[in-house]
Amino acid sequence: MDQTAPTPARRELRTALEDLSAVFGGMTARPDEINCECHWGSAEELALLKVPDVPLDPDLLRRTWEAVDWTDHAAVLRRVLPQFAAELVAGRVEPLFDMGDVGQSFGRGRWQEWPADQAGAVRTFLRAWLTDVLRSEDTPVPAYEVFAVCAEGSGTAVPWLEVWEETAHPMADRHLRTAVEHWEYELLGGVLPWYAWERDGPMVGEMTAWLLRHAPARLRSAGASDDLLHRVRLLGLTGEARWDDPHWPGHRY
């Protein structure tokens, strides 16, 4: 994170990271937690997850949040969350596919069901991270990837679209243009534009409805091309009306 002249959004993000450390510091995986040595890691590495606050090396951290077969994924996620969140913000997390992978790790932890102080700290962090990115010109992680973590990690796009809506800032409009350029192919094909459990689930409709309502004016202010504006308009059409429109981009699925 940039150490010079922190903006209010950057200060809020730093506070959110500090709160994660305060809330989740001292937590460990379950004493009886297990995983496969040949596929995940050694007994010595597993033992580190049962000791609080010991930093994990980057490869061990990656294997830990990526694993899908923990007995208690929530406890493992709580153990690594302060370090994991700091690495995410710094852009040092490299998922196998895209940031939808990271969102799935949050989702497997079912963090919304944690005690109120814990769930609140996670929610505040995700919101602060997205807000900071939307207001920043140069970000280690693109806004559309941060959005994917938030949406996939909570199972809904709505609160994170609301953050984008509330962030009335020229950089947020520019990030929206970049996001729509990244999203339009998959959304026009009826699926989410990131690695997801349910690629054709309700979030497709949530994003489509929001883009139709809010994106055109903001894209124009960010200098979006007419072609991109037409692709957003096409999201409002279905069936042959979409495919036969003179501005259909010729996507093949």
Residue pairs with C-beta under 8 A, 6 or more apart in sequence:
1 10
1 13
1 14
1 89
1 90
2 10
6 14
7 132
7 135
7 136
9 128
9 131
9 132
9 135
9 136
10 132
10 136
12 128
12 131
12 132
13 89
13 125
13 128
13 129
13 131
13 132
15 128
16 121
16 124
16 125
16 127
16 128
16 129
17 82
17 85
17 86
17 89
17 125
19 121
19 124
19 125
20 81
20 82
20 85
20 121
20 122
20 125
21 82
23 117
23 118
23 121
24 78
24 79
24 81
24 82
24 118
24 121
25 52
25 53
25 82
26 52
26 53
27 52
27 75
27 78
27 79
28 49
28 50
28 51
28 52
28 75
28 79
29 49
29 50
29 70
29 72
29 75
29 76
29 79
30 50
30 71
30 72
30 75
31 50
32 71
33 46
33 49
33 50
33 70
33 71
33 72
33 75
33 76
34 46
34 71
35 41
35 46
35 67
35 69
35 70
36 69
37 43
40 46
40 63
40 67
41 60
41 63
45 60
48 54
48 56
48 60
49 64
49 76
49 79
49 80
52 79
55 83
56 64
56 80
56 83
58 87
58 92
61 80
61 83
61 84
61 87
62 93
62 94
64 76
64 80
65 77
65 80
65 84
65 102
65 105
66 95
66 96
66 101
66 105
67 76
68 108
70 76
73 105
73 108
73 109
74 108
74 109
74 110
74 111
74 114
77 84
77 105
77 106
77 108
77 109
77 111
78 109
78 114
78 118
81 122
84 93
85 125
85 129
87 93
88 102
88 129
88 141
88 149
89 129
89 140
89 141
90 140
91 139
91 140
91 141
92 140
93 102
95 101
95 102
95 195
97 195
98 145
98 148
98 194
98 195
99 141
99 145
99 146
99 148
99 149
99 152
99 194
100 148
100 149
100 152
100 192
100 194
100 195
100 196
101 195
102 148
102 149
102 152
102 153
103 148
103 149
103 150
103 151
103 152
103 153
103 194
103 196
104 152
104 153
104 195
104 196
104 197
105 153
106 122
106 149
106 152
106 153
106 154
107 152
107 153
107 154
107 155
107 197
111 118
111 119
111 122
111 153
112 119
112 123
112 154
113 119
114 122
126 149
126 150
126 153
126 154
126 160
127 150
127 159
127 163
129 146
129 150
130 143
130 146
130 147
130 150
130 160
130 163
130 164
131 163
131 167
133 139
133 141
133 142
133 143
133 146
133 175
134 143
134 163
134 164
134 167
134 169
134 171
134 172
134 175
135 167
135 169
135 171
135 172
136 171
137 171
139 146
142 175
142 178
142 179
142 182
143 172
143 175
143 176
143 178
143 179
144 175
144 178
144 179
144 182
144 183
144 193
145 194
147 157
147 160
147 164
147 179
148 193
148 194
150 159
150 160
151 157
151 160
151 203
152 194
152 195
152 196
152 197
154 160
155 203
156 202
156 203
156 206
157 203
157 206
157 207
157 210
158 206
161 206
161 207
161 210
161 214
164 172
164 176
164 214
165 210
165 214
170 221
170 222
172 218
173 218
173 219
173 221
173 222
174 222
176 215
176 218
176 219
176 222
177 219
177 222
177 223
177 224
177 228
180 211
180 215
180 219
180 224
180 228
180 231
180 232
181 228
182 193
183 193
183 207
184 228
184 231
184 232
185 193
185 251
186 192
186 193
186 199
187 193
187 204
187 207
187 208
187 211
187 235
188 231
188 234
188 235
188 242
188 249
188 251
189 251
189 253
190 200
190 204
191 199
191 200
191 204
192 198
192 199
192 200
192 201
192 203
192 204
192 207
196 203
208 235
208 236
211 232
211 235
212 232
212 233
212 235
212 236
215 232
216 229
216 232
216 233
219 228
219 229
219 232
220 229
227 247
227 249
230 245
230 247
231 247
231 249
233 247
234 242
234 245
234 247
234 248
237 245
242 248
